[in-house]
């Protein structure tokens, strides 16, 4: 179904940070990644009830238009003291009339934790589901997660999204403080991508 090393794959995201991670990891298998924006693909409405449904919506939308395999990720941060929020709505928290505002979203997260008198450590988990879809209608899902804690104030200039306030278990740095290669060995998206890469190797 998916000879990715020959055809390449459309990466159905307009998030520059995600594009870099996909290109870096899939490049190990000499898989050519094609950004959705390069093909003029729109951003579909993410109406799914969970990460898997949203990843499927994005990947299938891209493969239908492009006529070639596509991958899409849906990911988010689940904070225990907030009942799992923001969860599947993580991206929504960052949206403003002028675009995404991650500092504002992180400040909102911390304010809610303070209002909830959340105990330390403020445990959380990042989730990622990657969908690989083909023009023939077939698809496959790959999941990854990483446990950690919320820390304040934000630390680090790297990464993207909520990385400056997430410190993975067993590490003294936030994702945003880590060198890219190190983060790409342990992150939720890296773990999902590793499963995708194993699937590609086996095929």
C-alpha angles and dihedrals in degrees: 000000000000118000091173096167089063104038104027122223135260112237103215100211137093091202108114093204093055091046091056092050093049093047093047096051100036089047087072088070092042089247111158113228119208116197115229091232091060088062094043093244116168125233107252122221109264102225098154123127093225143013093273094055093048093048089051092049092053098043095046092046091054097045092049092055099036097041092221137085116295136190128203134181129209115188142159151163122266116196116196097211089055095052092257096312138179086026114134088005094059094113091046090059090062097052123108131164088266097046138272117349110187098174089055091049092049091049089051090051092052093046091054091049091052091048089051091049087230113199123236129289093045096210121209142159134214116219130195131183118187121196122202110197132181132204089249090069096253120129142175131204128216122190133200136171140176128199124221145122140272114250131190139244100033114258130201138025100234132083120031142249115024093346094115092062099040120088112184119224114270094023132095095210135069118241088256091057094051126097108253096247092052093050090048090059097056111022126112091247091047090054092050090046091051089058090049090050092050088053091051092048091050091050 
